Amino acid sequence: MNAIDFSVKYRSCAPTFEYLISKGLSDIEAHSFIDRYNCISKGTNFEYGDEFLNLIANFDLSKVEIGLITLNDSIQIEGDFYILGQDECDPLFMYKFNHEISIVDLSDNEYVIYYCAESGDKFLDAIIVYRGFIAKHAHSDTKLDPGAIKKKAEECAMIAGSEKYLPFYEYALGCLG
């Protein structure tokens, strides 16, 4: 999935303003919540050979939240890694040599907490499936079957590249369990 398609599809995962108001949010709070789904074009067209890098380079992601992950507004480089965001305080890394996405420990970037995707492109694909599932179920009053959550985590892991990435999607979807 390219960066432009991701920005459109991600925006479509936002709950409606009316739904948020019905749950007790004020107008300001509802608009602020919906803004978390807006990837706003910077008007640039940098090309990095990976759509996740293109997304960060060409879109303002300062308000975007993907679960507990926040994304940087620019690509940061540290040694053999691109730092693309963070999960709470732990960095979201892309390895320069193979573009694999991982969350590493803040105090020891050699320690991988979660492997997230085989590449930035696959990460975007898996995140859209993950976010779509969250949008469909988190904003409803129906409790989900743990088996359905596990199945969706497995689907996201395979989209991300393999079952190696399953622990990350189980963690990410744990909010529904």
N, C-alpha and C positions, 0 to 999 in steps of 0.2 A: 504494500500500500504506500502510495506516495504521501508526502507531507500535506499537500492540499486536500487530498481525499480524507486523510486522518482528521484534519481540522474540521471538516464538514461533518464527518460521521461522529466525531467526539461531541460536537455541539448538539447533535441530535439525541444524545444520551441524557441530556439534562432533564430533570423533572420540570413539569410545567409550573408557571408562576401561580396558577390557580391551585394546584396541588399543594405547593409550599404554603400558601396563604391558609388553606384549609387545615394545615398542620400547626397553625399558630404563629408562623413567621410574619413579621411586619413586612411592608412593601420593600423597605430598604434591605432587610435581611434576605428576602426572597431574591431580589435583584443581585445582591452580592453572592448568594449561593449559585445562581445560574451563571454568573461571570466566571466561576471556576471551570466552566466547560468551553470558554471562548479562547481559541487560539487566534490571535489577531495578527494579520500580516504586517510585517515591518516595511513592506514595499521593496524588499531586496530579493535577489534571485541567486544566492550562493549555491553552489553545487559541490557536495562533498563525496558523492559516490555511496552514500548511505542515507536513507530517508529520515532516520531519527536525527542524524546530524543536520540534515537540511531543515527539519522542523525547528530545531533549536536556533539555527542560524537565521531563519527567515520569518519566524513568528514570535510575537511577544507572548510568552508563556508565564508571565509573572503571577497570574492569578490561578493558573491551572493546577488542579490537584487530582492525582490518580490514586485514590485510596489515601495512603499516608505518604505517597511520593509527591514531592514538589520538583519541578523542573527548573533548571537554570535558564537565565535569559540570554546566555551566551555560552559558547563552548569553551571550557577551561581545560588546559592541558597540564598534566603532571606526569612526567616520565613517559612510561609506555601506555598511559591511560588518557582518555577523555573523561572529564567529570561532567556528567550531564544533569545531575540533580541529587536529591537525597531522599532516603526513606527515614523519616524522623530526622536523626542526625547523621546516619550512616550514608556515605557517598554511593551514588549510582554511577558505576564505571562502565565505560566501553573500552575494551582492549584494542589498541591501535592495530595490532598484528592480525586479528581475526574478527574484530567488531562484536565479539560476544559481550552481552550485557550482564552485569553482576552487581549485587549490593555487597559492599565490603565493610569491614569493621572500621570505624572512624579512627581508632588508635593503631590499627595494624592493617594496612591495605593489602597485605598478603593473605589475610584471612577472609575468605568468601563466606558471607552469611547466606546468601541466596544466589544461585545462578538463575537468571531471568529469561534469557533468550539467546539463540544462536547468532543473531545479528540485530541491528537496529530496525531493519525492515520487518523482521519477524516479530520483534517486540511490539511494534505499532499494530500489527495484525492481531496479535494475541490480546493486547490491551483493549482494542475495540470490542472483541468478543467478550472479554471480562467485564468491561464497562456496560455493554449492552445488557448482560445478564444482571448486573447490579441494578441498572435502571429499571429493568422489568420487575425485579423482585424486592429490592430494598425499599422502594417507594410504594409498597403495598402492605396491607395488614395481614397477609397470608404468610404463615410460617412455612419455610421450605423444608423438604425432606433432605436430611444429610446426604443421602445417596445422590440426589440431584446436584448438590453442591460439589460433591466429589467428582461426579461425571463431568461437570463443567470445568473443574480444575484440570482434569485429565485432557479435555479437549483443548484448553488454552495451552497446556504444556506441549502438546503435539504441534499446535500451530507455531509455538515458540521454537520448536526444533526437535524435541524428544522428551522422554519422561525424566530426563536429567533436570528439567525445569519445573517439575511437578511441585516440589516443596514450596516454591515461591507462590504459585497460584493457589495452593491450599491455604497458605498464609494470607494471601490477598483476599480470598473469598471467605476466610474465617469469620468475617463480620456478619455473614448471613446465617451462620450455624447456631 
